């Protein structure tokens, strides 16, 4: 079953912690169980941002490399989502 992405945010080229803060603000504007698609650089961004979002209570459901960046799918906290 395909995942319905509510919002997409390109954070490639953004340094930590700015990329995390922008992702957090975007998630705050979303309803529980909505899904955001984030694009992050490899290295610290793809390691730190998903981990930090999970610490905030969100659910990272997929991380995949697309060319030179990573596509990360995150479900906003407060969800009862079956994937």
mmCIF file of the C-alpha atoms, coordinates in Angstrom:
data_MODEL
# 
_entry.id   MODEL 
# 
loop_
_atom_site.group_PDB 
_atom_site.id 
_atom_site.type_symbol 
_atom_site.label_atom_id 
_atom_site.label_alt_id 
_atom_site.label_comp_id 
_atom_site.label_asym_id 
_atom_site.label_entity_id 
_atom_site.label_seq_id 
_atom_site.pdbx_PDB_ins_code 
_atom_site.Cartn_x 
_atom_site.Cartn_y 
_atom_site.Cartn_z 
_atom_site.occupancy 
_atom_site.B_iso_or_equiv 
_atom_site.pdbx_formal_charge 
_atom_site.auth_seq_id 
_atom_site.auth_comp_id 
_atom_site.auth_asym_id 
_atom_site.auth_atom_id 
_atom_site.pdbx_PDB_model_num 
ATOM 1  C CA . UNK A 1 1  ? 0.000  0.000  0.000  1.00 0.00 ? 1  UNK A CA 1 
ATOM 2  C CA . UNK A 1 2  ? 1.499  3.372  -0.996 1.00 0.00 ? 2  UNK A CA 1 
ATOM 3  C CA . UNK A 1 3  ? 2.244  5.914  1.697  1.00 0.00 ? 3  UNK A CA 1 
ATOM 4  C CA . UNK A 1 4  ? 0.430  9.274  1.429  1.00 0.00 ? 4  UNK A CA 1 
ATOM 5  C CA . UNK A 1 5  ? 2.977  12.052 1.880  1.00 0.00 ? 5  UNK A CA 1 
ATOM 6  C CA . UNK A 1 6  ? 1.491  15.242 3.303  1.00 0.00 ? 6  UNK A CA 1 
ATOM 7  C CA . UNK A 1 7  ? 4.525  17.503 3.004  1.00 0.00 ? 7  UNK A CA 1 
ATOM 8  C CA . UNK A 1 8  ? 7.948  17.414 1.349  1.00 0.00 ? 8  UNK A CA 1 
ATOM 9  C CA . UNK A 1 9  ? 10.943 19.379 2.619  1.00 0.00 ? 9  UNK A CA 1 
ATOM 10 C CA . UNK A 1 10 ? 14.331 19.588 0.890  1.00 0.00 ? 10 UNK A CA 1 
ATOM 11 C CA . UNK A 1 11 ? 16.955 20.092 3.593  1.00 0.00 ? 11 UNK A CA 1 
ATOM 12 C CA . UNK A 1 12 ? 19.933 19.187 1.424  1.00 0.00 ? 12 UNK A CA 1 
ATOM 13 C CA . UNK A 1 13 ? 22.729 21.684 1.899  1.00 0.00 ? 13 UNK A CA 1 
ATOM 14 C CA . UNK A 1 14 ? 21.465 22.591 5.389  1.00 0.00 ? 14 UNK A CA 1 
ATOM 15 C CA . UNK A 1 15 ? 23.814 22.044 8.324  1.00 0.00 ? 15 UNK A CA 1 
ATOM 16 C CA . UNK A 1 16 ? 22.962 20.587 11.734 1.00 0.00 ? 16 UNK A CA 1 
ATOM 17 C CA . UNK A 1 17 ? 21.068 21.719 13.779 1.00 0.00 ? 17 UNK A CA 1 
ATOM 18 C CA . UNK A 1 18 ? 19.321 24.047 11.287 1.00 0.00 ? 18 UNK A CA 1 
ATOM 19 C CA . UNK A 1 19 ? 18.014 21.076 9.268  1.00 0.00 ? 19 UNK A CA 1 
ATOM 20 C CA . UNK A 1 20 ? 16.564 19.483 12.418 1.00 0.00 ? 20 UNK A CA 1 
ATOM 21 C CA . UNK A 1 21 ? 14.915 22.755 13.497 1.00 0.00 ? 21 UNK A CA 1 
ATOM 22 C CA . UNK A 1 22 ? 13.322 23.236 10.061 1.00 0.00 ? 22 UNK A CA 1 
ATOM 23 C CA . UNK A 1 23 ? 12.022 19.642 10.102 1.00 0.00 ? 23 UNK A CA 1 
ATOM 24 C CA . UNK A 1 24 ? 10.670 20.113 13.639 1.00 0.00 ? 24 UNK A CA 1 
ATOM 25 C CA . UNK A 1 25 ? 8.855  23.338 12.679 1.00 0.00 ? 25 UNK A CA 1 
ATOM 26 C CA . UNK A 1 26 ? 7.341  21.651 9.608  1.00 0.00 ? 26 UNK A CA 1 
ATOM 27 C CA . UNK A 1 27 ? 6.113  18.745 11.759 1.00 0.00 ? 27 UNK A CA 1 
ATOM 28 C CA . UNK A 1 28 ? 4.560  21.164 14.273 1.00 0.00 ? 28 UNK A CA 1 
ATOM 29 C CA . UNK A 1 29 ? 2.378  22.524 11.447 1.00 0.00 ? 29 UNK A CA 1 
ATOM 30 C CA . UNK A 1 30 ? 1.107  19.037 10.585 1.00 0.00 ? 30 UNK A CA 1 
ATOM 31 C CA . UNK A 1 31 ? -1.658 16.895 12.108 1.00 0.00 ? 31 UNK A CA 1 
ATOM 32 C CA . UNK A 1 32 ? -0.850 13.666 13.978 1.00 0.00 ? 32 UNK A CA 1 
ATOM 33 C CA . UNK A 1 33 ? -0.228 10.684 11.670 1.00 0.00 ? 33 UNK A CA 1 
ATOM 34 C CA . UNK A 1 34 ? 0.568  12.832 8.647  1.00 0.00 ? 34 UNK A CA 1 
ATOM 35 C CA . UNK A 1 35 ? 3.782  11.949 6.829  1.00 0.00 ? 35 UNK A CA 1 
ATOM 36 C CA . UNK A 1 36 ? 6.600  14.285 5.875  1.00 0.00 ? 36 UNK A CA 1 
ATOM 37 C CA . UNK A 1 37 ? 9.242  13.493 3.277  1.00 0.00 ? 37 UNK A CA 1 
ATOM 38 C CA . UNK A 1 38 ? 12.651 14.977 4.107  1.00 0.00 ? 38 UNK A CA 1 
ATOM 39 C CA . UNK A 1 39 ? 15.681 15.165 1.848  1.00 0.00 ? 39 UNK A CA 1 
ATOM 40 C CA . UNK A 1 40 ? 18.956 15.161 3.781  1.00 0.00 ? 40 UNK A CA 1 
ATOM 41 C CA . UNK A 1 41 ? 22.664 15.066 2.953  1.00 0.00 ? 41 UNK A CA 1 
ATOM 42 C CA . UNK A 1 42 ? 24.693 12.028 3.904  1.00 0.00 ? 42 UNK A CA 1 
ATOM 43 C CA . UNK A 1 43 ? 26.884 12.066 6.998  1.00 0.00 ? 43 UNK A CA 1 
ATOM 44 C CA . UNK A 1 44 ? 25.755 13.962 10.085 1.00 0.00 ? 44 UNK A CA 1 
ATOM 45 C CA . UNK A 1 45 ? 22.387 15.137 8.674  1.00 0.00 ? 45 UNK A CA 1 
ATOM 46 C CA . UNK A 1 46 ? 21.050 11.659 7.832  1.00 0.00 ? 46 UNK A CA 1 
ATOM 47 C CA . UNK A 1 47 ? 22.405 10.261 11.110 1.00 0.00 ? 47 UNK A CA 1 
ATOM 48 C CA . UNK A 1 48 ? 21.302 13.050 13.439 1.00 0.00 ? 48 UNK A CA 1 
ATOM 49 C CA . UNK A 1 49 ? 17.996 14.382 12.096 1.00 0.00 ? 49 UNK A CA 1 
ATOM 50 C CA . UNK A 1 50 ? 16.059 11.061 12.064 1.00 0.00 ? 50 UNK A CA 1 
ATOM 51 C CA . UNK A 1 51 ? 17.439 10.136 15.497 1.00 0.00 ? 51 UNK A CA 1 
ATOM 52 C CA . UNK A 1 52 ? 16.499 13.550 16.924 1.00 0.00 ? 52 UNK A CA 1 
ATOM 53 C CA . UNK A 1 53 ? 12.996 13.364 15.437 1.00 0.00 ? 53 UNK A CA 1 
ATOM 54 C CA . UNK A 1 54 ? 12.502 9.922  16.999 1.00 0.00 ? 54 UNK A CA 1 
ATOM 55 C CA . UNK A 1 55 ? 13.613 11.355 20.347 1.00 0.00 ? 55 UNK A CA 1 
ATOM 56 C CA . UNK A 1 56 ? 10.836 13.940 19.879 1.00 0.00 ? 56 UNK A CA 1 
ATOM 57 C CA . UNK A 1 57 ? 8.331  11.072 19.561 1.00 0.00 ? 57 UNK A CA 1 
ATOM 58 C CA . UNK A 1 58 ? 7.974  10.899 15.771 1.00 0.00 ? 58 UNK A CA 1 
ATOM 59 C CA . UNK A 1 59 ? 8.259  7.661  13.789 1.00 0.00 ? 59 UNK A CA 1 
ATOM 60 C CA . UNK A 1 60 ? 10.863 7.275  11.028 1.00 0.00 ? 60 UNK A CA 1 
ATOM 61 C CA . UNK A 1 61 ? 9.371  4.740  8.613  1.00 0.00 ? 61 UNK A CA 1 
ATOM 62 C CA . UNK A 1 62 ? 11.918 4.779  5.777  1.00 0.00 ? 62 UNK A CA 1 
ATOM 63 C CA . UNK A 1 63 ? 15.386 6.032  4.867  1.00 0.00 ? 63 UNK A CA 1 
ATOM 64 C CA . UNK A 1 64 ? 16.627 5.495  1.330  1.00 0.00 ? 64 UNK A CA 1 
ATOM 65 C CA . UNK A 1 65 ? 19.501 6.897  -0.677 1.00 0.00 ? 65 UNK A CA 1 
ATOM 66 C CA . UNK A 1 66 ? 18.438 8.745  -3.833 1.00 0.00 ? 66 UNK A CA 1 
ATOM 67 C CA . UNK A 1 67 ? 21.456 9.820  -5.887 1.00 0.00 ? 67 UNK A CA 1 
ATOM 68 C CA . UNK A 1 68 ? 23.668 11.778 -3.468 1.00 0.00 ? 68 UNK A CA 1 
ATOM 69 C CA . UNK A 1 69 ? 21.013 12.600 -0.852 1.00 0.00 ? 69 UNK A CA 1 
ATOM 70 C CA . UNK A 1 70 ? 18.730 10.617 1.431  1.00 0.00 ? 70 UNK A CA 1 
ATOM 71 C CA . UNK A 1 71 ? 14.937 10.512 1.410  1.00 0.00 ? 71 UNK A CA 1 
ATOM 72 C CA . UNK A 1 72 ? 13.529 10.094 4.914  1.00 0.00 ? 72 UNK A CA 1 
ATOM 73 C CA . UNK A 1 73 ? 9.830  9.478  5.655  1.00 0.00 ? 73 UNK A CA 1 
ATOM 74 C CA . UNK A 1 74 ? 8.601  10.537 9.096  1.00 0.00 ? 74 UNK A CA 1 
ATOM 75 C CA . UNK A 1 75 ? 5.153  10.106 10.639 1.00 0.00 ? 75 UNK A CA 1 
ATOM 76 C CA . UNK A 1 76 ? 4.172  12.905 12.995 1.00 0.00 ? 76 UNK A CA 1 
ATOM 77 C CA . UNK A 1 77 ? 3.805  11.870 16.636 1.00 0.00 ? 77 UNK A CA 1 
ATOM 78 C CA . UNK A 1 78 ? 0.411  10.920 17.956 1.00 0.00 ? 78 UNK A CA 1 
ATOM 79 C CA . UNK A 1 79 ? -0.081 8.349  15.255 1.00 0.00 ? 79 UNK A CA 1 
ATOM 80 C CA . UNK A 1 80 ? -1.643 4.941  15.096 1.00 0.00 ? 80 UNK A CA 1 
ATOM 81 C CA . UNK A 1 81 ? -0.333 4.094  11.669 1.00 0.00 ? 81 UNK A CA 1 
ATOM 82 C CA . UNK A 1 82 ? -0.076 0.684  10.123 1.00 0.00 ? 82 UNK A CA 1 
ATOM 83 C CA . UNK A 1 83 ? 2.380  0.479  7.261  1.00 0.00 ? 83 UNK A CA 1 
# 
